[in-house]
Amino acid sequence: MKLAAGHAAALLMASSTAGLAGGAHPRTGSDIDLMCQSVHPDFCPALVEAIENIADGRTLRLREDGPASEEADLTLRFVEEHATDSAIAGHLAWETAEGRTGRGESLELTVMDARLNARLLSDYALTLLKASSLPLQRR
């Protein structure tokens, strides 16, 4: 799915949080590992903030890469498929401690005649979460 900069906010407003409740949620107090690397320095912090808003007290650890830690009940990976100064495309992949796996929809955000900024990347991170059907649920 491609998002034009002007449409990203509209998509966010139209999206419900139902996509965030993709399955059984980890137990209370569980840990989440996030593997995130991006050429956009503002993207991973934006993704952390978006996840923290739905984590409901779970411990979130940002890691650059590597295997899932034994402490994590859920491991998320941002897979960057394409990135330039004015575009980013990727998806979230996840794995639970029980071995269940999933992959969110690939989303692309492109702007014309500008560079991606922190606000646009924050909107993209939130839309990416909503499109990923993560096994998290607001409590």
N, C-alpha and C positions, 0 to 999 in steps of 0.2 A: 504494500500500500504506500503511495506517495502522498506526502503532505506538503502543501505550499505553506509558507510562513503565515500568511493571513488566515489559513484554514486550520492551523494547529489548535488555536484557542477555541474555535467553533467546534472542532472535533472533541476537545476536552469537555466542553460544556454539554455536548450531546451524549457523551459516553456515560454509562452508569458504572457504579462500582461493582456490578455483578460479576465482571470478569476477574475481580480480585478473590472471589470465593470459589475457586476452581476445584475444590475438593476438601478433604479432611484437613484440618489445621494441626500443626504441631502442638505438642503439649505446652501448657503455660510455662514461661521461663525458658523456652527452648532457644537454641542459638541458630543464627542465620549467618552463613559465610557468603560474601559477595565478591566474586572475581570480576574485576573491571579494569580494563585498559582502553584508553581512547586517545586519539590525536587531539581531541578537544579537552583542554585542561579543566573546563567547567562542567563537563558531562558527568564524570563519576561522582563528584560531590553532589550534583543535582539528583542523581539516581539514589545515592545514599539517603538524601533528605526525603525523597518520595517513598522509599521503602520504610524509613523510620516512621512516617506518618501512618503506615498500616501495620507496623510490627507489633503494636500493642504491648510494649514492655519486653519483647524478645531482645536478646543481645545480638547486635549486628556488628560483624567484623568485615572490614574492607581489606581484601587481599589482592595482590597483583595477579597471581596465577598459582597453579599447583594443584595437587589432589585435594579433595574434600577433607577437612579436618574431622577427627573422630568426635569432636565436641558438637559439630553442626548437625542439627536435625534437618536443615534445608540448606543446600548449596545452590546459589544462583550464579550464572555466568552471563556477562554481556558479551555477545559475539558481534564484533564490529565488522560489517561486511564491506563497507565503503565509507571513506571520509575525505573531505576536502575542507577548505576554509569556509565554504558556503553550503556544505551538505554533510549529512551523517545518515548511515543506514545500518541496521543491525537487528538483532533479536535477543531475547532472554532464553536461556536454557536452564532447566532446574533438575535437581535430583534430591530425593528425600533420603534420610538415613535408612529407610526400609528398602531403598533401591528403585522406587518409582521415579520415572523420568518424564520430562515434558519439554516442549519447545513452543515459545510464543511466536506469534506472527512477525514476519520481517516488516519493519517500518522504515520509511525514508523521509527525512526532512531536508528540503532544499530551499534556499532563499536566493533571490536574484539581486545582483548589484550590491551585495552586502556580505558580511561575515556572520556566522552564527554567533549569537551572544548568550550570556548566562540565562536570560529569561526564556529565550527560544529553546535552549537545551533543557531547561527545567520542565517546560511544557512537553517536550519530546519524551523525557524520562517518565513523566506521569502517564502519558498516552501509551508508552511501551509497557508499563506495568499493567494497565487496564486491558491490553491486547494479549497478555501472556497467560491468563488463567492459572496463576500461581496457586499452589496449595496453601494459601493463607486466607484467613477469614477475620474480619473485624469482630472483636468481642465486645 
